[in-house]
Amino acid sequence: MTAYAMGIDFGSTTAKVVILDQDGAVVASAISQKGAVSDEGVRVALEEALGQAGIGQGAIGRVVSTGY
């Protein structure tokens, strides 16, 4: 099983998510604009990126986050 890494940037108005494979290649990314400091924005971006990558949350081995 491939372990993926995920990066999340939770900004003041925009949430950004990127998923990398074990070689560091980008396999998915998503941006969601849901207004001021919205948890919904992170959820939407996360679901979109996981869908693009064709994986579930269980395939993510590492998560790094930053932001507002």
PyRosetta script that sets phi, psi and omega in degrees:
from pyrosetta import init, pose_from_sequence

init()
pose = pose_from_sequence("MTAYAMGIDFGSTTAKVVILDQDGAVVASAISQKGAVSDEGVRVALEEALGQAGIGQGAIGRVVSTGY")
pose.set_psi(1, 134.7)
pose.set_omega(1, 178.6)
pose.set_phi(2, -81.5)
pose.set_psi(2, 131.7)
pose.set_omega(2, 175.0)
pose.set_phi(3, -94.0)
pose.set_psi(3, 124.1)
pose.set_omega(3, 179.7)
pose.set_phi(4, -99.3)
pose.set_psi(4, 157.7)
pose.set_omega(4, 173.9)
pose.set_phi(5, -115.8)
pose.set_psi(5, 145.2)
pose.set_omega(5, -179.1)
pose.set_phi(6, -126.9)
pose.set_psi(6, 137.1)
pose.set_omega(6, 173.0)
pose.set_phi(7, -115.7)
pose.set_psi(7, 136.6)
pose.set_omega(7, -179.8)
pose.set_phi(8, -128.0)
pose.set_psi(8, 129.8)
pose.set_omega(8, 172.1)
pose.set_phi(9, -117.9)
pose.set_psi(9, 114.3)
pose.set_omega(9, -177.3)
pose.set_phi(10, -102.1)
pose.set_psi(10, 92.1)
pose.set_omega(10, -177.6)
pose.set_phi(11, -85.2)
pose.set_psi(11, -178.8)
pose.set_omega(11, -177.3)
pose.set_phi(12, -68.8)
pose.set_psi(12, -27.6)
pose.set_omega(12, 178.1)
pose.set_phi(13, -133.2)
pose.set_psi(13, -9.8)
pose.set_omega(13, -174.2)
pose.set_phi(14, -134.6)
pose.set_psi(14, 137.4)
pose.set_omega(14, 173.7)
pose.set_phi(15, -109.0)
pose.set_psi(15, 133.8)
pose.set_omega(15, 179.2)
pose.set_phi(16, -125.7)
pose.set_psi(16, 137.2)
pose.set_omega(16, -179.8)
pose.set_phi(17, -132.2)
pose.set_psi(17, 138.7)
pose.set_omega(17, 173.7)
pose.set_phi(18, -133.5)
pose.set_psi(18, 142.5)
pose.set_omega(18, 177.9)
pose.set_phi(19, -120.9)
pose.set_psi(19, 130.5)
pose.set_omega(19, 179.5)
pose.set_phi(20, -114.3)
pose.set_psi(20, 146.6)
pose.set_omega(20, 174.6)
pose.set_phi(21, -85.3)
pose.set_psi(21, -176.1)
pose.set_omega(21, -175.2)
pose.set_phi(22, -65.8)
pose.set_psi(22, -17.2)
pose.set_omega(22, 177.5)
pose.set_phi(23, -94.5)
pose.set_psi(23, -0.2)
pose.set_omega(23, 179.6)
pose.set_phi(24, 87.8)
pose.set_psi(24, 7.8)
pose.set_omega(24, 178.3)
pose.set_phi(25, -81.3)
pose.set_psi(25, 140.0)
pose.set_omega(25, 177.4)
pose.set_phi(26, -71.6)
pose.set_psi(26, 123.2)
pose.set_omega(26, 177.5)
pose.set_phi(27, -107.4)
pose.set_psi(27, -16.2)
pose.set_omega(27, 178.3)
pose.set_phi(28, -165.7)
pose.set_psi(28, 152.3)
pose.set_omega(28, 173.6)
pose.set_phi(29, -153.7)
pose.set_psi(29, 154.0)
pose.set_omega(29, -179.7)
pose.set_phi(30, -154.0)
pose.set_psi(30, 149.2)
pose.set_omega(30, 176.2)
pose.set_phi(31, -130.1)
pose.set_psi(31, 136.0)
pose.set_omega(31, 179.0)
pose.set_phi(32, -132.3)
pose.set_psi(32, 128.4)
pose.set_omega(32, 176.3)
pose.set_phi(33, -108.7)
pose.set_psi(33, 109.6)
pose.set_omega(33, -177.1)
pose.set_phi(34, -125.5)
pose.set_psi(34, 19.6)
pose.set_omega(34, 178.0)
pose.set_phi(35, 92.4)
pose.set_psi(35, -171.0)
pose.set_omega(35, -172.5)
pose.set_phi(36, -64.5)
pose.set_psi(36, 119.7)
pose.set_omega(36, 173.5)
pose.set_phi(37, 40.5)
pose.set_psi(37, 68.6)
pose.set_omega(37, -175.7)
pose.set_phi(38, -109.2)
pose.set_psi(38, 119.3)
pose.set_omega(38, 173.4)
pose.set_phi(39, -61.2)
pose.set_psi(39, -29.8)
pose.set_omega(39, 179.6)
pose.set_phi(40, -60.4)
pose.set_psi(40, -37.1)
pose.set_omega(40, 179.1)
pose.set_phi(41, -61.3)
pose.set_psi(41, -41.8)
pose.set_omega(41, 178.1)
pose.set_phi(42, -65.6)
pose.set_psi(42, -43.7)
pose.set_omega(42, -179.9)
pose.set_phi(43, -60.1)
pose.set_psi(43, -45.5)
pose.set_omega(43, -179.0)
pose.set_phi(44, -64.2)
pose.set_psi(44, -47.0)
pose.set_omega(44, 180.0)
pose.set_phi(45, -63.7)
pose.set_psi(45, -40.7)
pose.set_omega(45, 178.8)
pose.set_phi(46, -61.6)
pose.set_psi(46, -49.3)
pose.set_omega(46, -180.0)
pose.set_phi(47, -62.5)
pose.set_psi(47, -39.4)
pose.set_omega(47, 179.8)
pose.set_phi(48, -65.4)
pose.set_psi(48, -44.7)
pose.set_omega(48, -179.6)
pose.set_phi(49, -65.7)
pose.set_psi(49, -42.8)
pose.set_omega(49, 177.9)
pose.set_phi(50, -61.7)
pose.set_psi(50, -39.9)
pose.set_omega(50, 178.2)
pose.set_phi(51, -64.5)
pose.set_psi(51, -43.1)
pose.set_omega(51, 178.0)
pose.set_phi(52, -60.7)
pose.set_psi(52, -40.8)
pose.set_omega(52, -178.5)
pose.set_phi(53, -76.4)
pose.set_psi(53, -17.6)
pose.set_omega(53, -178.5)
pose.set_phi(54, 70.8)
pose.set_psi(54, 33.8)
pose.set_omega(54, -179.0)
pose.set_phi(55, -131.4)
pose.set_psi(55, 166.0)
pose.set_omega(55, 174.6)
pose.set_phi(56, -103.3)
pose.set_psi(56, 172.3)
pose.set_omega(56, -179.4)
pose.set_phi(57, -58.6)
pose.set_psi(57, -29.8)
pose.set_omega(57, -179.5)
pose.set_phi(58, -64.3)
pose.set_psi(58, -19.1)
pose.set_omega(58, 179.6)
pose.set_phi(59, -82.4)
pose.set_psi(59, -10.0)
pose.set_omega(59, -179.3)
pose.set_phi(60, -84.0)
pose.set_psi(60, 118.7)
pose.set_omega(60, -179.1)
pose.set_phi(61, -92.7)
pose.set_psi(61, -26.3)
pose.set_omega(61, -178.0)
pose.set_phi(62, -143.0)
pose.set_psi(62, 144.3)
pose.set_omega(62, 176.2)
pose.set_phi(63, -133.5)
pose.set_psi(63, 133.0)
pose.set_omega(63, 173.4)
pose.set_phi(64, -122.7)
pose.set_psi(64, 133.5)
pose.set_omega(64, 179.6)
pose.set_phi(65, -133.5)
pose.set_psi(65, 156.4)
pose.set_omega(65, 177.5)
pose.set_phi(66, -152.0)
pose.set_psi(66, 170.1)
pose.set_omega(66, 172.5)
pose.set_phi(67, 138.0)
pose.set_psi(67, -168.4)
pose.set_omega(67, -174.0)
pose.set_phi(68, -69.8)
pose.dump_pdb("model.pdb")
